[in-house]
Amino acid sequence: MAGDTRTADVEGAVGALRRRLEHTWKMLRGSELEVRPFRPGEDGPLASFTVPPDEREVDRYWVNAPYAFVVITYDEPESEHRYYAVEPDLDGFERDLLDRVADDIRDPLLYREGSGHTDEETLRTELESLLAGYGVEAGMDTFHTLAYYLYRDFRGYGKVDPLLNDGHIEDVSCDGYDLPIFVYHDEYTDIETNVSFAKAELDNYVIRLAQRSGRHVSVGDPMVATTLPDGSRAELALGEEVTPRGSAFTIRQYAEEPFTPIDLVEYGTFSIEQMAYFWLCIEHNKSLIFAGGTASGKTTSMNAVSMFIPPRAKVLSIEDTRELSLYHDNWLSSITRERRYEGADIDMYDLLRSALRHRPEYIVVGEVRGEEAITLFQAMNTGHTTFSTMHADSIETVINRLENEPINVPRAMVQSLDMLSIQTMTRSDDQRVRRAKTIGEIGGIDQRTGELDYSSAFEWRTETDDFRRNDSILLEEIQTERGWTRSELLREIDRRERFLELLSQLGVNGYRQFTALVNEYYADPDRVMERLEERAGVDDGNAGTDDGNAGTDDE
């Protein structure tokens, strides 16, 4: 038995030596790796997922085909949904290979970054060269898996990349070390994911997010609010001093294309009548504030109605972090600057004072919350039309916040504001929805009480989930300004409502196309209405033909 054991040991040692020699020889001569595009039938699937016990799958969709997908399950015992980001599988060999490739590719990648030529194709070329140099006989499934993770980690957002590629997600929230990331999903609301970070990993990730957005974060300066290169808004915290459970971040996603008024009507946030009202008021230089709680859609709504601004009018926007996206020829965008170590800070007050020297017709301010409000209301008093947002849940609260610390706008100046749209995040049919609770109009100061008068032009009725229209002082003012009769005013409102209905019917919700058609309306309303009515008629005819064909097939 001992002799057999020694023989086996010798054979094992010889076999190990032979394998090392073969590996060394392959390393010296390299390998022939023929890279080709991914073929799902031959090379995939790259990722797999097994639904955990006590959970059932309710949804599955790609976020980065053919590499990463999402599975939504429902946990019966816990009565809650769960979110699984599923990426290509890695065995032990592939994981070790990925670590080595990531180290070896970093230097050439940094060199190419300096020349501005790093892209996915360049990274794949470097990967192919490295694998050939290693003498690794990798299959195409391994090659494409490695290429995915390299691109995800060097050019994407690492573990969070699938979440940020999911168009259904609005917010990504990491609360500390080894804690599951939560997301806000437009269908399943707040939901726990299978993504988490260990301590050192999360610290490095937060530092990297700051660096990618051109900002600095450190233990001595641990909090940063910034905008990521893709336009997402990020709040970062490093270490455990201000966030005891460890480094944390929240990323607020914004759609690649901003929502249009048509989108907001289809989501039920506003009605067609309200949008036509906004349009007429904005054209006639009425100033507006959108107010509401966090995530009630204030900025989204302000960006959408800004598409009603007449073409060629000079627009200037002022923000802390870049969120607005206007398809407007004469638009100057400005963002505050915070300098930690050199230069001077430039805050919203500085930008607003500078903006007035540019002689804008419309001023869009991201949020009113401090001394810049005085200058903003001075601009209203001198004929500038202004839009902004504010955290408040009622007309009374808005007025109180404007008149008191730290904003302190005199009541005589507050009356230069024309409209207030109060928005809310609420529940309807067991779903979380955004609704315009009230659209109010600010009047003058009551001579008897000294209080500011206001009224509601539209009110949301919770029991029926629709909007009630009331009398409007602003529309009467517009009628007087234009010299219209009452019937002419109503006819113009009806025509704009019909215009918006036609765009909704025709599926026109891209912001460029929407803005272009609004501009056409300003130039020649009769012509564009005639063209849209004709298109709608043709589409209706085609729809009828398709329905007939479908019926024939069923038979």
N, C-alpha and C positions, 0 to 999 in steps of 0.2 A: 504493500500500500504506500509506503514512504517513497519507494522508487517511482511509482506511478505519479505521485504528487510532484516529485522533483522534475520528472519529465514534462508534466503539464506546465509547471512554472517556467521551465526553459522554453517550451514552445510558445507560451504566452509572451515572454520577453522578446523572443525572436519576431513574433507577429507584430508586437508594438513597435520594435525597431524598424521592421519592414514598412509599416504604415507611416512612421515619421520620415523615412527615406523617400517614400512615394510622395508624401506631402511636400517635402523640401524640393524634390525634383519638379513637381508641378509649380511650386512657387518660382523656381528658377526659369522654367520655360514658359510660364503663364498658361492661360487657357483660352480656348476659342469660344467666345460668348456671342451668339447671334441674337441681338436684341430686336424685337419686333413689337408692334402694337398689341395690346391686351386682347385676347380672344376669349370671350366668356365661356364658350363651349369647351375649349381646351384648357384654359388657364384658371378657370374659376369653378365655383365661387371662392373668393378670397376670405370672406368673413362668414362665420356661422354663429347661430344663437339657439340656445335651448331655453324654453320658458321654465322658470323656477317652479317648484311645487307650490300649490295653493294659489298660483296666479294663472290668469288666462290672457292670452293675447287679444288686444282689441284694435290695434292699428300697427302698420308697418310701412315705412316709406324710405326712399333714398334721400340722403343729404349730400352725398358726393359719390355718385355712381361711377364705376362699379366697385368702389372701395368701401364706403361707409354708409350704413343705414341706421334707422331708428326703429325700435320696437317699443310700443306702449302696451303695458299690461295692467290688469286690474287685480289687486291683491284682495281676495275675498275676505279672509279673516280680519284684515286691517281696514277694509272698506275704503281703499285709496288707490289711485293710479300710480304707476312707476314708469320712469323713462330710462330706457337703455340705449346708450350710444354704442353701436357695434362696429368695430373696425377690423381690418384684416388680421387673421390669426398668425401668431408667431410661435414656432417651437423653440426649444432651447438653443439649437444651432443658429437659427435665424436671429434670435435675440442677441446672442453674442456677436454675430456678424454685423448686426445693425450698430451695436455699440462701437465696434472697431471702425466701421465705415464712417460713422458720425465724427469720430475723432480725426480720422485721416482726411476727411473731405473738408474740414473746417478751414484749413489754411488756404487751399485753392479757392474756396468759396469766398473767404474774406478778400482775397486778391481781386476776384471778379466783381465783388460788391463795390470795390473802389473804382472800377471802370464802369459801373452801372449796367453790366451785362448779365447779371445772375437772373435766370428764369428757370422754369421747370425743365425745359429741354437741356439747358446747360448742366443742371444738376444730374439729370439722367446720364448725360455723356460722361461726367466725372465718375458716377457710380459704375458705369460699364467699364471704364478704364481701371478702376480700383479692383473690381471683381476679377478682371482678366489678370491683373498683376498678382492677385492673391493665388491664382490657380484654382479658383472655386468654380466647379461645374454646377452653376445655379440654373434651375428651371425658370421659365418665364413667370410662374406664379411667385417664386421667391424674389425675382428681380422687381416685379411690379409692386409687391408688398413693401420691399425695402425703399423703393422710390417714393411710395406714398408716405411712409413715416418720415423720410428725410425732408420731403417738401413740407409736410405738416409741421415739423419741428423747426425748420429753418425759415420757411416763408409764411407758414400759417400761424395758428395760435395754440400749437401743442395739443394737449388733452382736450382743451375746450373747443378745438376747431370744428368738430361735428356739430356742437351746439350752436356755434356762430354761423354755421352754414345752413341751419334749419330756419327756413322762412316763417315757421309758426311760432318761433320764440321771440319774445319781446325783451325779457330780462334774464340775465345769468347772474346768480348770486352765490359766492363762496364765503362762508362765515368763519372759517378757521381751519386749523390743522386736522387732517384725517376725518373731516366732516363731509358728508355728501353734498355736492353742489345742487342747488335748487334752481329751477327755471320757471318763468311764467309763460305758459303755452296758450295760444289763442283759443284752443278748444278745451284743453284739460286744466286750465288755470295753473295754480301753483303745484308743482310736481317735483318729487325727488328723483335725482338721476343716479347712475352708477359710477359717476366721475368724482374723484376726490384727490387731494394732494397731501403727501407727507410734509413734515416741517420744512426741511431744507429745500425740498422741491417747490413748495408754495412760496417761500421767501424769494427764491430765484425767479419764480414766475412773475411775481408782482414787480420786481426790479426790472425784468425784461419788458413787461407791459409799459412801464414808465419810459424806459429807454426808446421803445418803438414809437412812442408819441412825442419824443423830443423833450421829455421832462426828467427830473431827478427825484428819486425817493431814497431816503436813508433812515437809519434809526433816529438820528437827530432831527430829521424833517420827515416824519413818517406818513403824512397824509397828502394825497395829490388828487385833484380833479382834472381830468384831461379828456382829449378826444383821440381815439385810436385812428390809425391810417385809413381804415375802412369807413370812418364817419361815426362809429359807435361812441357813445359817451361812457367813460369809465371813472369810477371812484375807487381809489386804491388806499390801502392801509398796510404798513409794513411792521412786522414784529408784534409784541404783546403789550406794549405800553398803552396804546389807545384802544386796542381790540384784544382783550385778555385771552380770547380763545385762539389767538394767532393771527397771522397776516390774513387779509380779507380783500375781496374786490367785488364790485357790482358793475356789470356791463349792460348798458341799455342799448338795445339794437334799434336801428332805424331802417325802414324799407329802402331798398336800392332806389326805388322811385317814390317820391313823396305822394301821400294820399291826395286825391283831388276832391272837390266838392261832391262829385258823383260817387266816389268811394264812401264818403261819410253819409250820404243819403242812403246808399245800399246797406250800410251797416246799421242804419237806424239812429245814428247820432243826431242828425238833423233831418228835417223834411225838405222837399222841393221848395215849398213856400218860404221856408226860412232862408234857404240859399238864394232865392231870387231877391228876398229882402236885403240880405247882406250885400248882394251884387249892386243893387240900386244905391244903397247907402254908401258903399265904398267908392263907387263912381262919383258920388257927390260929396266926397271928402268928409265923411263922418268918422270920428275917431272911436276906437274900439279896444276893450280889454277882455281877454278870455280868463276867467277865474275858475278855480276848482282845486280839488285835492291832488295828491301825488298820483300819477298814472291815469288821470281823468281825460287826457288827450288835449290839453290846452295848446301846446306848441303845434301839434299835428293839425288842429283846427285853424290856428292862426296862419300856418303855412298854406293850408288849402284855400282859405278865402283870399289870401294875398294874390292868388291867380286871377282875381277879378280886377286888379289894379289896371287902369287903362294903359295901353301900349305907349311907349316913349316917355311916360311919366318917370321922373327920377326917383328911385327908391334907394334908401340907405338902411342897412340892417346892422344892429349892434348886439353882440352876444358874448357870454362868458365862454361857452364851448359851442362849436359849430354844429347847429342842428337844422337851420333853415336852408331850403333849396328852392330857389325861384327860377322859373324859366322866363326871364325878363331881360331885355337888351340893356336897359339903363339901370343896372343894379350894382351898387357898391357895398360889398360885405366887409364888416370890420369885427375884430375879436379882441377882447382884453388881453393884456400881457402881464404876467407876473414874473419879475426878475428876483431870484434869490441872492445872487452874489454880485451882479454888475448891472449897470443901466437902471432906468427908472420903471416902476410899475405904471401901467396904463390901464385905468379902470373904466367902468361904464360911464362915469361922470365925465372923464376926459374925452372919451369917444363921442359922447353926445354933444358936448360943447364944440368939438371939431366938426361933427356932422352938420351942425347948423350953418357952418361956413361954406359947406358944399351946396347949399341952397336946394335941399331935397324937397320933393312934394309929399312923399310918404316916408315915414320913419318907422321901422319895425324893431322893437326892443325885445330881446329874449325874455326878460323878466324884470318887473319893477319891484325893488325891495329896499332902496336906500335913497341917498341924497340926489341921485340922478333923476328921481321922480319930479323934483321941482323944475329942473331944466326941461324935462319931457312935457310937463304941463304948461310951462312958458311957451314951448314950441307950439302946443295946441292953441294957445291964446293968440299966437301970431300967425295963425293960418296954416300950420303944418298938420297933415293928417297922420295920426300915430296909431300903431297897433302894438299891444304888449300882452303879457300874461302875468298872473298873480296867484298866490296861494290864498284862497278864500272860498267859503262854501255858500255865500249868499250875497245879494246886492248890499245889504246892510253891513256885512262884514267887510266888503271891499271898501265902502265909504269910510268905515271906522279905521281900517288899516291905512288908508290914504291920508286921513286927517291927523293921525296920531303917530307917536314915536315908532320906528325911527324915520318914517317917511316925511311926515309933517307938511303935507300940501295944504295951503289955505283953502277953506271952503269955497271962496270966490273963484279959485282956480279949478277946483274939482268939477264945477259945473260946466267947464269947457269939454269934458268927456261926454260923448254922445251915447255910446252903447256899452252894455255889459252882457257877456254871455257866460252864464254860470253852468259849468259842466260837472258831471258826477260819474263815478264808477259804481254801478249798482247791479242788482240781480233781476233778471226777467226770464221766466220759464226755466229756473234753475241754472241759468247761464249768466256769467258776468258780462255786462254790456256797458257801453258809454252812452250817455244821453245828455243833451242840452236841457238842463232843468228849467232854466228861465233865460229869456233874452229880454233884458231891461233897457229902458231909455232914461237917461238922466235929464231932469228938467232944471228949472231955476231954483233959487232960494225962496222959500215961503216967507213972505213979508211979515206974517203974523207970528210964526214960530221960530223963524231963523233956520229951520231945518232944510235939507236938500230934498226937493221933490223927485220922485222917480215913479215909473210905471212899467208894467210888463207888456211887451209886444207879443210874446209867445210864452206859453207855459206847457210843460210836459205833464201829461196825465198818467199817473202810474197804473191806475186800474185798467186802462185801455191801451197803454203804451203808444199814445199818439200825442200830437201837439195841437193846442188850442190857440187860435189867432185872436188877438185883441186889437183895439184901435191903436194907431201909431202916430205919435206927434211928429216923428222924423219924416215919415212919408208925406204928411201934410206940408212940412217945411219944404221938401223936395218939389212937391206940386206947385207951391208958391214960387220957388226959385225958377222953375222951368216955365212958369206961366201956363201950366196945363189945367184943363178942366178935370173934375173928378173922374170922368169916364176915360179921359186920356191917360191918367195915372194908372187906373185899373187895367186898361188895355196893355200898357207897357209891362206891368207886373205879370199879366197873363202870358204875354209873349215870351218873357224870360223864363217863366215856369215851363212853358212848352219847349223852349230851347233845351233846358236841362233834362226834361223828360225824354226828348229825342236822343240826347247824348247817352242817357242811361239805357234806352231801348237799343241803341246801336252799339253798345258796349264800348263807348269812348271813355276810357278811364286813365289812359296814359297822360302824365302831366304836360308833356310837350304838345301832344295833339289837342288836349283840352284847352291849354292856353292859346294855341294858335287859332282855334275856333272862336274863343271869346274875343280875341283881337279882331277876327273877321266880323264878328257881330258889331263891334264898335265902328268898324269902317262902313259896313253896309248890312244892317240887320235883315232887311227884306230878302236880299240875295242869299245870305247864308241860311235863313229859315226855309226858303224855297228849296234849296239844295238838300237840306237835311230831311225835309218832308218827303222829297222825291226818293232819297236813299232809304228812308224808313218804309216807304210803300213798296219799293223793290224787294227789300229784305223780307217784308211780310209775305209777298208773293212767293218768294223762294221757300220760306218756311212752310207755306201751305203745300207746295209741291213735294217737299221732303216728307211731310206728314203723310201725304197720299202714298208715296212710294213705300214708306215704312209699313203702312197698313196693308199694302199689296203683299209685301214680303211675309207679314205675319199670317196672311191667309194661305 
